[in-house]
Amino acid sequence: MMISSEPRGSEQRTAVRFDTHLPIRIDGARGVAHNISNTGIYFETEAPQSPGQLVNVLVEYQAQGRKRQLQCEGQVLRVIREDGRVGVAARLLTPFFA
């Protein structure tokens, strides 16, 4: 797992981001999280998303041989549509990590 805290473009990161490739569900639709921090998430999905929209995100992962889940609510900040996929940057309203 890579850790990235470098700003992208003019955007300043307020939390360390962890690069990942974890399956997620966004309001029941499937997706893949590409990076997660305490304050945000970037994921791809085929489900339509809109800036300002509130989303419920459920991250699925394996730990100690068991399937685990993290759940939070987020607000969509940016949507990037490319090749039938939707890339979404969302600010977490409830953090994954304390």
C-alpha positions in Angstrom: 0.0 0.0 0.0 1.5 3.4 -1.0 1.0 6.5 1.0 0.6 9.8 -0.9 0.3 13.3 0.6 1.4 15.2 -2.5 -1.0 17.9 -3.7 -2.5 17.3 -7.1 -2.7 20.5 -9.2 -3.6 23.4 -7.1 -5.5 21.2 -4.5 -3.9 20.9 -1.1 -4.4 17.6 0.7 -5.3 17.9 4.4 -4.8 14.2 5.2 -2.5 11.4 4.2 -4.0 9.3 1.4 -3.6 5.5 1.1 -3.6 4.1 -2.4 -5.7 1.0 -2.6 -7.8 -1.2 -4.9 -10.7 -2.2 -2.6 -14.3 -3.2 -3.7 -16.9 -0.8 -2.4 -20.7 -0.2 -2.6 -22.1 3.2 -3.2 -25.8 3.3 -2.3 -26.0 -0.3 -3.4 -24.0 0.1 -6.7 -20.6 -1.5 -7.0 -17.3 0.3 -7.4 -13.6 0.3 -6.6 -11.8 2.7 -4.2 -8.5 3.9 -5.5 -7.4 6.0 -2.5 -8.8 6.7 0.9 -7.9 9.1 3.7 -9.5 10.1 7.0 -11.3 13.0 5.2 -11.9 11.7 1.6 -12.2 8.9 -0.9 -11.6 8.6 -4.7 -13.5 5.7 -6.4 -14.7 4.6 -9.8 -18.2 3.2 -10.4 -20.6 2.8 -13.3 -23.4 4.4 -11.3 -24.2 8.1 -12.1 -23.0 10.6 -9.6 -23.3 14.4 -9.3 -21.3 17.1 -7.5 -23.0 17.9 -4.2 -24.7 14.5 -4.0 -24.6 12.7 -0.6 -23.4 9.0 -0.9 -23.2 6.1 1.5 -19.9 4.3 1.0 -19.3 0.7 2.2 -15.7 -0.5 1.8 -15.1 -4.2 1.9 -11.8 -5.8 2.8 -10.2 -8.9 4.3 -8.4 -8.8 7.7 -7.3 -11.7 9.8 -9.0 -14.1 7.5 -12.4 -12.4 7.9 -14.4 -10.2 5.6 -14.8 -6.7 7.1 -16.5 -3.5 6.2 -16.1 0.2 6.9 -19.1 2.5 6.3 -19.4 6.2 6.0 -21.3 9.0 4.4 -19.7 11.4 1.9 -20.4 14.3 -0.3 -19.4 14.2 -4.0 -16.9 17.0 -4.8 -15.8 16.1 -8.4 -17.0 13.7 -11.1 -14.8 12.6 -14.0 -16.5 10.6 -16.8 -14.2 8.5 -19.0 -14.7 5.4 -21.1 -18.0 4.4 -19.5 -16.7 4.8 -16.0 -17.3 7.5 -13.4 -14.4 8.7 -11.3 -15.6 10.3 -8.1 -13.8 12.4 -5.4 -15.9 12.7 -2.2 -15.3 14.4 1.1 -16.2 12.1 4.0 -18.8 13.5 6.4 -18.2 10.7 8.8 -14.6 9.5 8.9 -13.4 5.9 8.4 -10.7 6.2 11.0 -10.7 7.9 14.4 
